[in-house]
């Protein structure tokens, strides 16, 4: 069929044109729409502004609360009312998303300097969600007041809200570097940001240094900001050089550990108490993880964990024995749980609210300082306009006082006193209106003295403001004074301004061999036919009668030790690793093996044995292919196991002796030298035995069993009645690998198996 469009009849109306539509390539249409969505997500949702450190939703929440007059020293209002105002006036998104954003601004474990003062259940460090918006109340915090100082003085630009009925600020004046003080995180389209919170006192010190030395290096600024300062505290164990490089590039990570101490219980007993956990780690999930480590015996030197937290965090860790080294125990827990995390830094922010960029520490501080200078200039110009307007009125008042009798006479007897006053005294319309609106009580003599004092004060203020606008150095000096005022309000002089995250040497915790701490005891491992596994103390007889679930029965049994790694070989050709000390006890029926490893339902367990470092194993498939694999190549590191044999696996046998004997469904046996088998780490292997004519397979022509043996010792197999038959001379069955072999010896078992 041709790709040419079918022409429409000449008299047919152009339907597409009538509907006002137009056609365009699908790729261009999708590209333009996706780009629009991406830009909207980047600029109006996910990335914070470098100037005030806020995303649009947070900025709108604070501005709406200001419009509701929820001052830090005022009354609280229902969160549902605040959420409704934000959604209806400024942020047309879901109320749940708005409330979640507001709740986070009130959480002292999430925000280093909370911007909302919450009353009620706003969630906790366990990960519990805040109560519904109808139950909680909120008002602005003191830090928010500092962020919005100057909004009424034309400090920033405004833009129409989403429906054009109101206006909202494009950015907040931001009296302190909120981006670094409280941090930010977000995922946009093709980019993301993640900035940890910092100590405001240190950030202000860095700003003051940058004002004094504009060409300061990032390394110098990094010495003033001693790493992140998380609201939940913790211990920062990152090296100074690494942190300096992170701040210089805007990308990197910080290692953060929980704060812990050893509590002496007397008589040589002790316990570890964790009082601070890493940032953004939910305490409940941390406790679950520690309990899992105890249950699975992955940290055998840890005996118990208890959560004794009330208002403060108190997690108690009990060692298995008093001889355990606390540093070794915590070192193992740091590696196995979220008691140590790596907090990534990706300083991707919007510069001037428009351009996303990964910034260094200096670039972020420079963006804030430039914004503060613009705010200072705009506020000064706004104040100058207000002063000019007030001086105009004051000059009119003073003219009226100097000619009070004449002014009163004009107002009393003239039909149009406004025009007469303007003409006779040369007053402006504003001055005349002010005189006409003057109250009689303002005509007292003292009022004139106060007006002259106010005029002189305003003129002096105007001169100071104008001098500041004319001098860049004076502007930076004023900005430095403002930053020092903020530092006094929220800095180290206040208890909440003290650094919470301390620094420590980036020394590694001692690496310990957990297996060496496991008590070495003999065990008997039982795996039932239906896949239930258990461990019994001591080496019990492998043929002893045991209880199984209804419909189940014996499958595999072996002797091992608690320090062993058990290897499970399945019919999918994968090896799985199980620690023997992590198996359930033998008093019950055990647990399903498939809960411990990712073993598919269709896969069958073919062998289970203790792992030995110097051992080698023969693996073979039903098709008659196989090879030798070393112990180091079968050890699996994950629950998913390790793929070794490709194909439908049949068996795994330990390698010993100098020859291999194989037998198939056709009852033909072949013996060939072990040296003819290659040693591989993974693959299909080579042909062990050929079935049928020309190597082709016919029905039931499959490999049944294989065994390694010493040729000089012959071959033995069990008989009924507990007897054993021996064939000393195997010359008749000797051949090359891949041969067909000859019929098995007389009396060989009918199931064609060597054992």
N, C-alpha and C positions, 0 to 999 in steps of 0.2 A: 504494500500500500504506500502511496506517495505521502511525503511529509508536507506537501503544499497545502495551505488552508483552502477549504471549499469556499468559493466566492458566493456572497449573498446576492439574491436577486436585486436588479437595479431599482425596482419599485419598493423593495422592503425597507422599512425604517431601520436606522442604525440603533439597535437596542442598547448596545454598550454606551454609545454617546448619550442616549436618552437618559441613562441612569447615572451619568456623570462619572463613569469608571474608566480606567485605562489599564492596559496590559503591560507587564514588564517581566523580565526574566526572574525565575524563582530564586536563583542564587543571589541576585541583587536585592530582591525584596526581603529575603531572610537576613541577608547581611546587614542591611540598613536597620531593620527592626532589632536585631540582636545587638548591634552597636548602640542603639538608643537605650536598650535595657542595661547593657554593660555600663555605659556612662552614668545612668541613673543610679545603679547600685554602687558604683565607685564614689560618686560625688555626693549622693543624697542619702546614703544608708550605711555603708560599711566602714569607710575610712574616716578617721577623725581629722579635724582641722588643726594644723600646727599652731595656730594662734591661741585658741582657747582649749584645745584638747578634747573637744566634744563632737559627737555625732549629732545630726539634726534632731533625732528623737530626744536626746538628752537636753539639747539646747531649748527645744520647745517645751519640755516638761518644766524646766526651771523658769522660763519666761512666763508660762501660764500660771505657775504658782506665785510669781511676783505680781501678775495682774490680779490674782485673788487676794493679794496683800497678806500672804502667809509668811510674815517676817519671823526671824529666828526667835524673837522675844514675844511673838504673838500667839494666837490660839491655833490649835490643830484643826484640820478639816478632813472629812472623810476621803479616803483614797479614791473611792468611786467618783466623787465629785471632781477631783483633780483629773482623773483619767478621762472623764467625760468632756471636760473643758479642753484638754489637750487634743482629744480626738475630734471634737466638733469644730474647734477654732483653728488648729494649726497642723495636726498630723492625722490625715484621714486613713488610718490603718486600724488593725484590730485592737480592741481594748485590752485583750490579754497581753499582747506584745508590749503595749505602752506601760501597763501595770508592772510587768516583769522588769522592764528597763528602770522604772522608778524605784521598785523594790531594791534593785541592785545598788542604786545610788545611796540607799539608806543602810546597807549592810556593812558594818564595821569590819567584818572579816573579808570583805571583797574590795572595799574602797579604803585606801590609806587615809584619805581625808573625806569622809562622807559629805555629800552635797545635799542630802535630804535627811531631816530629823524625823525618824519614824516612831510611831507609838502603836504598839501591838505586835503581833507575830509577823515578822518580816523574814522568816526563814532562819536557819542556823547552819553551823559548819558541818553538821551531820549530813547535809544535803536535803533536808526537809524543805518543802516549798512554803512560801509565805501564805498566810491566811487570805481568804477572799477579800477583794477590795472593799466590800461593804463592812468588813470588820476592823480594818486598820485605818489609822489617821496619820497625817504627815504635815510637815511645814518645812520651810527652807532652813538649811544649816548656815552657820556663820561663814563657812567657806564659799557657799553660793552667793552670799551677799557681797563678798569681795570680788567674785567673778563678774557680777552685774553692776558694780559701782561705776556710775557714769552713763548708764543707759538713758537717763532723762536729760543728759547734757550733750546730745548729738555726738556721742563718742564713736558710734559705729553707724554703718548704713542699715537701712531697713528695706524690706521688700514685701510685696503683697503676699498674703497667705494663699492657700490653694484655691480659694474661690473668689479672691479679690475683695472681700468685705473687710478684712483687717490687715494689719501689717505686723511683721515679725523681724527681729534683728537677724542680719546675715551672720554675724559672729558676736560673741560677747566681749566686753572690754578686757576681762580677765586680768585681775591685779596680780596673779601669780602664775607660774608655768604649770598649768593644770595637766598638760599632756604628760609630763614626766612625773608630776606629783602623784597622780592617780592612775596613770597608765591607760592603756586601751587595747582592745582586741577586736578583730572583725575579719570576715571572709567576704571578699568582693568577687568580681568576675575576672579570673586570671591573675589575681593578686590578693594578698592578705596582709594583715598587720597584727603585731603582738608586741606590746610595750609594757614592761613591768613597772609598778609604782616605785617612786623614789622618795627620799627624805626631803621635805620642802626646804628646810634650813640649808642643806647642802646644795640644792638646786639654785637657790637664791644666791648663795656664795659664788657659785659658778657664773651666774648672770652678772654679779657685781664685778667679778674679775674680767669678764668679757667686755663690760662697759669701760673698765679702766685700761684694758689691753685688747683692742679690737682684733688684732692679728694673733691672739692666743692660739696655741695648738690644741688639738683634741686630747693629746696625752696629758697636757697640763690640766685641762678641765676634768679629765678622768680622775686625777688625784684629789680634786675637790669633791667630786661625787663618788663616794666610796662604794659603788655598786648599788643595786636595787635595795629598797627598804620595804619589805612586804608587810601588810597589815597583820598577818598571822605569825610574824617573827621568823624564826628558823636561823640556821647557820649557813652562811655563804662560804663555800670552799673552792672558789674559783681563783686562779692566780691573778695577780695584778696585771701582768703582761697580757693575759688572755682577755681580761675585761677591757683594757685599753684598746686592744685591737677590735673588740666588739663595738665599742663606742665610736671608734674611728670609721668603721665601715657601715655601721647601722645594722649589721647582721651578726648573729652569734648565739651563744647560749650560756646560761649560768647554772652551776651545780648548787642545789639547795638541799640541805639536810634538816631533819628534825632535831630539836634540842632535847638532850637527854642527860640524865645524871644517875649515879648509882646511889641507892638508898640502903643504908646499913640496917639490918634487922636484928643484929646481935647474934652471938654464938656462931659467928662465921657465915651466917646466912645474909643474903643481899638480894635486891631486886632492882631492875632498871625502871625508871619513871620517865616517860616522854611528856614534856610539858608544852611543846610547840611542834606543830606539824607543818610540812611545806604548803606553800600557797596553792589554792584551788584544789587541794586534795580533800575529798570528803571523808570525814572521820569514820563514818559507819562502814564505808567500803574498805578503808584501811584496816579496820578491825577484822572484817570478813577475810581479807587477804592474809592477815597474820594467823587467824584461826585455821585457814586452809593449809598454811605452811606447817602448822602443828599436826593437823589431821593426816596429811599426806607424808609426814615425817621428812619433808625436804630440808628442814632445819632441825636436826635431831637434838641439838643442844638447847632448844627452846621448849620449855615445858608447858607454859600457860600464858594467856594474855587476858587482861581484864580492863574494862573501861570504867574508871572511877571518876569520870569527868562530871563536874557540876557547871558552874559558870566558867571556870577555867578548865583547860584540857589536862587530863591526867590519865595516861595509858600505862598500865603496869605490865611489865614483861618479867616472867619468872624463868630463871635458867633451869636446865635439867639437873645440874649438880653445882655445888658451891665451888668446885674446882674450875668451872668454865671461866674463861677470860672475857670480861665485859666488852672490851674492844673487838675481840673476835666475833662475839655474838652480834654486836651492832653492825660490824662489817658485813656479815652474812645477810642481815636483814636489809641493809642499805642496797645490796645487789638484788635482793629477791622481792622487794616491796617498794611502795611509794614513800617510805621513810626518807628516801633520797630521790629527787627528780631533777630533770634538766629543763629549765624554763628558757624557751627560745625567745630571742629578741629579733624582731623584724620591724625597724622603724620606718614603715611605709605610711606616709601622711600626706595630706593635701596642703600644698604650699599656696598661700593666698586664697584658699578655698577652691582652687581650680585644678592645679596640676599635681597628680600623685607622684611621689618621689621617695625613694629610700634615702633617708637623711642620716648624716652623722650627728653626734651629740652637739657639735658646734653649730651645725646648720639649723637644728631644732631650736636651740637657744637664740640664735640670731633672728629666726622668724618671729619668735615671741617678743624679743626686744624691739624689733622694727614695728611690730604691731603696737606695742606700748607707746612708742614715740608718736605714732599716728594718732593714737587715742589721746595722748597728752596735748598735741597740737590742736586737735578738734575740740577738746574740752576748753582749752585756753581761748580759742576763737569764739566759742559759744559764750564763754564768760565775758569776753570783751564786748560782745553784742549786748548782753544783758546789762553790763555796766554803762554802756553808751546810752541805752534806753532809760536807765534809771537816772543818770546824770541830766539827761534832757528834762525829765520830770522835776528833778531837784532844782534846776536852774529856773524853771517856771515858778516853783514854790517860792524861791528866794525873791524873785521879781515881785510876786504878790505881797510878800512881807514888807518889802521896801516901799511899796505903794499900796498899803493895805486899805487906807480910807478911800482912795480913788477906785480901787478894785471893787470894794463893797458898794460904792455909789453906782458904778457901771452895772453891776449885777442887779442892783435894786431898781434902778430907774430906766435902763435901756431896754428897748423891745428885743434887740438882738445882741445880747451881751457878748456872745461868742466872737462875732466879727469885730466888735468894737475893741475888745481886749487884744485881739490879734493885731489890729491895725495900730492901736495906740502904743503897745509895749513891744511890738515885733515878736510875738509869741507864735510858736507852731501850733498846729491843730492838737497835737498830743498834749502840749503844755496847757492849752486852754481847757481841754477836757479834764485834765487833772485838777486845775484850779476850780472849775465849776463843780467837781465832785468832792471837793474838800469839805470835811466836816467842821462845824463851828468850834468843837473842842480843840481842833488843831491850830486855832488862831492864838493860843497862849504864847507868851513870850519865850518860854523854855523850848518850844517846838522849833523856833528858828535856830537856836543854838545847836540842837540835835541835828537839824538838817545840814547845817554847815559842817558839823563833825562827820556826818555820813558822807557828804560830798568829798571832803578831804580824804577820807579813808578809801573811797572808791577810786579817786584819782591816783592815790598812791598804789592801790592794787593794780590799776590799769598800767601804770608805768612798769611795775614789776612783771606783769604778764607780757607786755610788749618787749621788755628787755629779754625775757626768756625766749620768746619766739624769734628774736633776732640773733640769738646765740645758740649754736648747736651744743656747745659744752654745758650751757646752763640747762638745756633740755635733758641731757643725760644725767646731770647732777640731780635734777628733780626726779627723774625715773629711779635713780639709785636710792633717794630718800624714800620714795614710795615703796620700793622693794624691802627696804630695811623696816618700814612700818609693818608690812605684811609678815616679815620674818619674826618680828616681836610678837605678833598675834598668834602665829601657828608654828613657831620655831622651837628650838631646844629648851627655851626658857619655860615652856609649858610641858606638863607631863605627857600629853598626847603627841607632842612634837619630838620626843626623844627617839633616837634610832632604835628600831625593834629587831631588825635583822643584823646580827653581828657577823664579823669577818673572822675566818680561821685559816690556818695554813692549809694549802691544797695538798696535804699528804694523803696518800692512799691508805685505806684501812688494810690491815694485814690479811693476806689471802690465806684461807685455811682450807684444809682438806676435810670436807664434811664427812666423807666416807670413813676417814680414819677415826672419827668420833662415834661411829656406830658400833655398838657392842657386837662383836663377832660371835654369833651363835648358830648352831646347825638348825635347819628348818627343812620340812618336807612340803613341797609345793604340789597342790592337787588342782588340776584343771579338768572340769567335768566335760562330758560329751556335748552339753548344750552351752558351754563357754563360761561357767561360773568358776572363779578362781579363789583359792584360799591358801593360807600358810599355817602349817602346824609346827609347834616347837619340837625340836629334836629330829633325828633321822628315824622315822617310823618305817616299818616294812612297806614296800611299795605295793604289795599285793594284799595288804590288810583291807578288811571290809569296812567301808565308810558309808555314812548316810548321804543321800542325795535327794534333790527335789523329785516329786512325782514325775515320772516320764524321763528322768535324767539318769545318768550312770557314769561310770569311770571313763576318763578320756586319756589324760596324760598325768604322770606322776614322776617326780624326780627329787633327788636330794640336793640341797644347796645350803648356802650360808647367808646370813642377813646382810653381809657386805657385798653380795654378788649382784651383778646386773644380769637379768634374765632376758634371753633373746627369744622372741616369738617369730617363727617363720610361717607365713600364711600362703594359701594357694594362689594369691595374686602376685606372688614373687617378691613381697616386701618383708623386710625385717623390722620388728618393733622392739623397743628397749623398755624394760620394766625394772625398777629397783626392788630387790627382794624384801627390803625392810618396809616398803610401802604397801605390801599386800595385806588384805584383811586377815584377822585371826581365824584359827581353825575351829572355833567353838560353834559357829553357825555354818551356813551353807556357802559363805563367801559372797562375792559381788561379781556382777557381769564384767567380763574382760573388756567388752566393747565400751564400757564407761571410762576405762583407763587409757585406751588407745583408740585411734580412729580406724577400726577394723570394719570394712564393709560387711553388710549382712550376708552377702553371697559368698564371702571368703571363708575358708575353712582353715583352722589351725593345723599345720602339718607337723610341727616340731616345737619344743620349748626346752631350752638348755641354758646352763650358766655360761656367761661370756668369759673366755680366757684370752688374754692378750696375744699369746703365741700360737693360738690354734688356727687350723685351716679347715675349710668345710667344702664338701662336694654338694653342689646343688644341681638338680636336674628337673626337666619338664616332662610331661606325659608324652610329648612328641619324640622323646629320646635324645634331646639336646641337653648339654650341661657343661660345667666348668668348675674350677676350684676358685674359691674366694677366701681372702684373708680376714682375720677377725677385725682388723682395723677398718675394713670396708663395709662391715655390716652394722656397725654401731650407729643407732639412730639418735638424733638430738631432739626430735619433736614427736608429738603424738601421732602425726601422720606417717611415721615410719620412714624407711629408706628403701627405694626400689633397687633391687639387685638383679633378679632373674626376669627376663622378658618372656612372656608366654604363660601357659597354664602349668603352674609349678606342681611338682609331685613330691619331692623329698629333699631333705638336707641331712647329710651324714658327716661325722667327723672324719678327717683324713688321717690314715695311719697305714703302715705297711708299704708295699711297693707295687701292688696291682689293684685293679678294680674289676669287680664282677657285676654284670648287669643281666637282667632277665625281663622278657616282655610277656604280653598276653599270649603270644604264640608258643610260650613255654620253652623258648630257645634261650640258652645262656651263653654269654660271651665273657671271657676273661682277657684283659689287655693291660699293658704296663701303665702305671699311674703317670709316668713321665710324659705320656702322649696327651695328657689333658693340660690345656693352658690355664694359667692363673689370671683372672680378670677381676675388675671391681664391679662391672655391670655389663649386661648384654644377654644375648640369646645363648651363647656358648657354641660348642661344636657337637657334631653327631657322635653319640655314644654307641648306638646300635641301629642297624638298618633292619626295617621290617618289610616283608613282601618282596616281590620281584622288582628289580630295577630301582629299588629304594622307595617305591611308592607305598602309600599307606592304604590298607584295606580295613574293613570293619574289625574292631577290637584289636588292631595292631597298635598297641601303645606300650610304653615302658611301664613296668610294674614295680621294680625294686632295683637298688644298686647298693653295693657295699665295698668298703676298702679292706684289703686283706694282705697278708704276707704269703707269697706263692709257695714258699717252702713249707709253710704250716698247713697248707691245704684249706679245705672249706668244711665248716661244720654247720648243722642246722638242727633245730629241735624236732623231736618226734613225739607222738602221743604217749602218754604214760610217764612223761618227765624224762624220757631218754633222749640222747643226742646221737646223731649219725655223723660220721666223719668221712670225707673224701680226700685222701692224702695227695693223690696225683691229679692235677688239673690240666695236664698236657693236652687232653682231648679237646678242651674248650678254649685253649689259648688262641689268640688271633690278633689282628690289628683293630684299632679303634674304628668303629663304623661298620664292622662286619655283622653278618647275620647270626653267627653263633650256631651251636648245636643243641639238641634236646637236652634238657636238664638231667642230672644223674638219677639213677633209679632210686625211688623212695623220697624224692624231693617233695616238699609240701605242695598240695594241690592248689593253694592260694598263691603260689609262685612268689613267696616272700622268704628272704634269708633268715629273718628272725621273727 
